[in-house]
Amino acid sequence: MSAADDARQAAAPDRPGGGRAQRQRGAGEGSLTADDWIACAAEVLETEPVRSLRIATLCARLGVTKGSFYWHFGSRQDLLAALLGDWRRRMTLDVISRLSQASPTIDTLLRNTLALIRKKRPGRQTATERGIREWARSEPEARAALLEVDETRLAFFEGQFAKAGFDAGEARLRGYAAYALMMGDSVLKDTIGDRVHTDRYLDRVIDMLLKEDSPQAG
């Protein structure tokens, strides 16, 4: 498999159950797993606030009783904690691992990473992340999880620029700029993202991020 193929695979991190929440609706209660409940909760969070994640609501969506829920989770708070942990793993740790394996140079890594946001698939992961960011505005547990994810992603970018030969301060600045570009594009792509050609945009952004006097920066 080529690096480009690996990058495309990284663009589609697996959700536990991979849409299983929808397929399992109406299935026997014993056939549901904890991952199904997490997937269902993530689906709700794509379009509704966290207060809509009620046990009764999830049971209705899955066509089961509360007994099925309590087989896997002790409380609603346990489910919310599992949802945050799953989001951190899928959308940060797994993606970083896949991108690192598929990207032999910083140029390729930046292109593969920034291109994730511009994929043409429906942005369900983006919608879930927006829901979690909104959730983090009001609940400290979600805020702590979000801070950890942002710091992990920033450290990933920062580490790549350090490997490319930039000093610590410059690596931090460029890492922050790269992450800010990615997150900003995730918001704007659905409204004005088509104003620029993806390949030309990526070429220019990567050139700006890597342009420096350092002999290793090109």
N, C-alpha and C positions, 0 to 999 in steps of 0.2 A: 504494500500500500504506500502511495506517495505521501509526501508531507502535506500536500494540498488535500488529499483524501482524509488524512488524519485530522487536519484542521476542520474540515467539514463535519467530521464526526464529533469533534470537540464542540462544535456550534450547537449540537443537539444533545445536551446532557440528559441522561435518563431520569425521568421522574419515577419514583418507586411505584410500581404497578403500571407505568406507562399508559395512562388513561384508563387503568383498571377500575377506577371509581365509577366511571360511567358504565362499563361493561358489567360490573358486579351488582348494579342496582336491581333489586328484586331477587338476587341470588340467595341461597340458603345462608343463614347467619354463620354457620360453621365454616363457610368457604372464604369469608373475609379475613384479611390479615391486617396487622397494624399499618402496613404500607398503604392499604386501600383507604383507611381512614385518613391518613396524612394526605394522600392524593386528593381525596374529596375535600378536605379542609383547604388545600391549596387552590382548588378550583373555585371555591366560594370566595376566597380572598382576592381572586383575580378581578372580581366585579363588585364585591361588597365589603364593608368595613369589618374589622375583627369582631365587633360586637354581634355580627350575624353568625359567627361560628358557635352556635349553640348545639348542644348534644342532640336535642330533639330535631333540630333542622337537619343535621347530618344524617340522623337515623331515617328521616323521611326521604332524603335524597337517595339513600342506599337501600331503602325498603326493608329495614331491619328494626329490631327493638333495641332499647338501651342496654339490655343484657349483653348484646354483641359488643357494644362499645366498652363496657366495663370489663370484658374479658381481656382487652388489650391495654386499657388505660385506667388509672385509678381516679382520674378527674379530668375535667376540661383543661385545667392548667397543665396537666401532664401531656395532653395532646398538643397544646400550643407550644410547649417546650420541644416536643418531638418535631413539630412543623418547622420551628426555627433551626433546629439541628440539621434537619433534612435539607432545608434551603441552603444553609452554609456549606454542606458537603457537596450538593449537586452543582450549585451555581458559583462556587469558589474553589474548593479543594480539588474536586474532580476535574474541573476545567483547567486549572493551573497545571495539574499533572499531565493531562492530555496535550496541552499546548507545549509544555516543556519538552515532551517526547517528540512532537511533530515539528519543532522549530529549531534547526541547527544554528541559526544566527539571530542576532537581535533584530535585524531588518525583517526577517521572516516572522519572528515571534510577534513583533509589533503589528505587522500586516495581518497575521492570523487573528490576533486578539482584537484589534479594532474592527476587523471585518465581521466579527461575531454579531455586533450590533446591527449590521447592515444586511443580515440575511433576510430573505424574502418570505420565510415561513411566518405564520402567525406568531405574534410576540407574546405567547402565554407566559414564558419565563419573565419577560419584562413586566407584564401585568402583575404577576405575583410579587415581584420585587417592589413595584410601586406600592402595592398593598402593604407590604412589610414596612416600607419606609414611612408610610402614613401611620401605621400601627405604632411605630417607634416614637412618634410625636407625643404619645399619651401614656405609654407603659414602659417602665424601666427595664423589664426583661427583654423586650423587643429592642429597646435602645441599646442595651449592652451587646446583644447579638449583632445588631447592625454595625456598631462601632468596631467589633471584632472583625467582621467581614471587610469593612472599608480599610481597616489597618492591614489586613492580610493581603488584599489586592494591591494597596499602595506599596507594601513591602516587596511584593512580587515585581512590580514595575521598577521600583527603585533598585532592586537587586540586579535586574537585567542591565540597567544603565551603568551600574558599578562594574559589572563584568565587561562592559564595552570600554572601560577605561576612564570613565568620569569620576571625579573625586566625590566624596560623600555628600557634600552640600549640593553639588550640581546634579548628582544622581537623584537626590530627594526632590529637587525642583522639577526635573524632567519627568520623574516618575509621577509626581502629582499632576503635571500638565497632561501626561498621557492618560491618566485615569479620569481627569476632568473632561478631556475630549471625549473619551468613551462614554461617560455617563451623560454628558450633554447631548451627544448624538443619539443616545437611546431615547431621549425625550423629543428631540426635534425631527427625528427620521420620519415620524408618522404625519408630520404636517408640512415641513419644508425640506425634508431630506432629499427629495428628488430634484432639488435645484442644482445639485452638483453630481457629477458622474462619480460613482463609487471608486473606481480605480484611480482616477485623477486626484480625487480627494485624499485617498490613502497615500498616494505617491508624495503629494505635497506635505501632508502632515508628518509622515515619517522623515522626510527630508528636513523639515524644521526641527523635529525632535532630536535628530542625530547630528545636525550640523554644528560643528565646533572645531576649535583649533587642535584638539587632541588627535594624534595620528591614528587612534583606533576608533574615532567617532564616525568615520565614514563607512 
